[in-house]
Amino acid sequence: MTKKKTGIRIDQYQRILLLIIVAYSVFVGIKNPQFVQLQTIFDIIKTSSATMIVAIGLTIVMISGGIDVSFMAIALFGSYTSIYIMIQMGINNLAFAFAVSMLIGLGLGLVNALLISWLRLPTFIITLGTQNLFHGIMTTFISAKSFGSGVLPGCLHKFGQGTLFTVSNSIGSSGLTVSIIPVLLAGLCTYLILYKTMIGRGIVAIGNSEESARRAGFSPLKVRLFVYAYSGMLAGMMGIVYAAQVNALYPNKMVGNELPVVAAVVIGGTKITGGQGKLFGTVLGVLITYLLNSTLILIGLSSSWNDLFVGCILVIAVAFTSYQERRKNRNHLIFTD
């Protein structure tokens, strides 16, 4: 009997990503010893936590064979609306903020799924349209005002600045942000869905071949509804985490920052055409992009080099996954070129 593979198995590509992270970290540490601090690790975790949440949701969408560029608009719509309600009604409850934002995200995700199923247009085109639609509805019918830290409910500030524990040393003290909790919850729930449920099998099956998945008994519409609704919920969660971290509410923030998240997911090994992807790879992809973004100045390079390095890694990642796919097809006597 063959041993069933699970989503936590580290494959060759993920080992390469880990090697890149370790080698680059050692290089930066040699160039600038200030990098070798616990505070640096905690800072990277904090700054990447919000992106990690939406990257996990996007991974699910891309495994199913789709793409979503509206997740930032959904995150902004959900967080802005829920916090705006809290400001207007004097509510100071973090659970309320998350619940309303995630519920709005779920609803907007369902809109995406229904439009994709009804119009049968490429998912990129549909979500590019809904990105502007959602943002326009929010700024037109809800509000387009910015709110500073003095207006936001105190629970958001407390959550954004909170730490699970603090470590003191000769330099000072550093703490692990509580923002890691939503990331862990999102990762655990997504892992269970992908690898322990029938809907997870349907997501992978539809990503590989929608017609074959349909013949196997999976409903593409139901799977797509779940995928985009779940991704929308995670986007709503991310919006609250982001607002709490910046301790302000802006009507035009986040929207337009989708491509770096897509790049991180692809760098993590998720196929653009669907059917393949792992959560641990996505985590590594996000960490690589934020590691580069936060350490270039430590080695004497400007932030403009970040796009160059991320672009190089992205091209290499796409080439590597394409090579693996061709080799796998040849081993199974499948010739597509």
PyMOL commands that set and color helices and strands:
alter all, ss='L'
color gray80, all
select helices_A, chain A and resi 12-31+33-35+38-63+71-89+94-119+123-142+154-161+180-196+198-208+210-215+220-246+258-267+279-299+305-331
alter helices_A, ss='H'
color red, helices_A
select strands_A, chain A and resi 163-168+173-177
alter strands_A, ss='S'
color yellow, strands_A
deselect
rebuild
show_as cartoon
